[in-house]
Amino acid sequence: MLRKKILEKLKVRQSKESLGDNSHYQSGLELVRQGRHDEAVSEFKQALQTGYGLAETYLALGSVYDRLDRIEQAIEAYSRAVKIKPDFTEAYANLGLAYDRSAQFLKAIRMHLTAIRLRPDDVELRKNLGLAYFNVGSYPEAIKAYKQALQINPKDATIYYSLGLIYLDLGDQESALQQQKLITELGECKLASKLMDEIDRQFLRSARGKFQTPEAVSDSTSDELHAVGF
């Protein structure tokens, strides 16, 4: 689920900076839209040879590598993008997500923090940081990041859902139920029901005396967080 959701989020973005008349770059974008990713890689590489929009082209190339599950090459492309353009928020964000996918969580956190410094009011960047902190077991920091995201957009039900899953992982069913109630109040009934199912499952596990190892619980919650796009 993590791969599917992140690939949906990793869209090719152009900056406001002019790319010039670059037919290979535009051709690459069209091939991405058509799902012809291997051909898009070739076009973007040719675009790089022309010298137009190098940072943006590396971002696009990295995004295609992500779609092809070639994560190390994606990381290299994103890294080149931020080296060329040190204030390239989108490249830092995608680089952080790529590090997440390759289980390099500390590097992911650094990239997410850099992206947030460049764009502090971006709720998605705060959510990315919350997931990265969760992945290293830093629950207080994960909760803090998600709550900061809520300050930007208090109507984002997926944030309450993520917090609910973290509270469940911590064994705090009461706080998880509070998040479920908030999701319901936002009218997101399917997501509220999904979190309630998780709460019920944990209750039944406890009632039956079937205890999971901390690692198993953490893995289960991480999968759920990824399932809502973080």
Residue pairs with C-beta under 8 A, 6 or more apart in sequence:
1 223
1 226
1 227
2 100
2 101
2 223
2 226
2 227
3 69
3 101
5 226
5 227
5 228
5 229
5 230
6 66
6 97
6 100
6 101
6 226
6 229
7 66
7 67
8 229
9 97
9 124
9 229
10 63
10 66
10 67
10 94
10 97
11 63
12 29
12 32
12 59
12 60
12 63
12 64
13 59
13 90
14 56
15 55
15 56
15 88
15 90
17 53
17 56
18 53
19 25
19 52
19 53
19 56
20 52
20 53
21 52
22 47
22 50
22 52
22 53
22 57
24 43
24 44
24 46
24 47
24 50
25 43
25 44
25 47
25 52
25 53
25 56
25 57
25 60
27 43
28 40
28 41
28 43
28 44
28 47
28 57
28 60
28 64
29 40
29 60
31 37
31 39
31 40
31 43
32 40
32 60
32 63
32 64
32 67
37 64
37 67
37 68
38 68
40 60
40 64
41 61
41 64
41 65
41 68
44 57
44 60
44 61
44 64
45 61
47 53
47 57
48 54
48 57
48 58
48 61
54 80
54 81
54 84
55 81
55 82
55 84
55 85
55 88
55 91
56 81
58 77
58 78
58 80
58 81
58 84
58 91
59 77
59 78
59 81
59 88
59 90
59 91
59 94
61 77
62 73
62 74
62 75
62 76
62 77
62 78
62 81
62 91
62 94
62 95
62 98
63 74
63 94
65 71
65 73
65 74
65 77
66 74
66 94
66 97
66 98
66 101
71 98
71 101
71 102
72 102
74 94
74 98
75 95
75 98
75 99
75 102
78 91
78 92
78 94
78 95
78 98
79 95
81 88
81 91
81 95
82 88
82 91
82 92
82 95
85 91
87 118
89 115
89 118
89 119
89 122
89 125
92 111
92 112
92 114
92 115
92 118
93 111
93 112
93 115
93 124
93 125
93 128
95 111
96 107
96 108
96 109
96 110
96 111
96 112
96 115
96 128
96 132
97 108
97 128
99 105
99 107
99 108
99 111
100 108
100 128
100 131
100 132
100 135
103 135
105 132
105 135
105 136
106 136
108 132
108 135
109 129
109 132
109 133
109 136
112 125
112 128
112 129
112 132
113 129
115 122
115 125
115 128
116 122
116 125
116 126
116 129
119 125
121 152
122 152
123 149
123 152
123 153
123 156
123 159
126 145
126 146
126 148
126 149
126 152
127 145
127 146
127 149
127 158
127 159
127 162
127 230
128 230
129 145
130 142
130 143
130 145
130 146
130 149
130 162
130 230
131 142
131 162
131 225
131 226
131 230
133 139
133 141
133 142
133 145
134 142
134 166
134 221
134 222
134 225
135 222
137 218
139 166
139 169
139 170
142 166
143 163
143 166
146 159
146 162
146 163
146 166
147 163
149 156
149 159
150 156
150 159
150 160
153 159
155 186
157 182
157 183
157 186
157 188
157 191
157 192
158 191
158 228
158 229
158 230
160 179
160 180
160 182
160 183
160 186
161 179
161 183
161 191
161 194
161 195
161 228
162 225
162 228
162 230
163 175
163 179
164 175
164 176
164 179
164 180
164 183
164 195
164 198
164 199
165 176
165 195
165 198
165 221
165 224
165 225
166 221
166 225
167 173
167 175
167 176
167 179
168 176
168 198
168 199
168 202
168 221
169 217
169 218
169 221
173 199
173 202
173 203
176 195
176 198
176 199
177 199
179 195
180 192
180 195
180 196
180 199
183 191
183 192
183 195
184 192
191 228
198 224
205 211
205 212
212 220
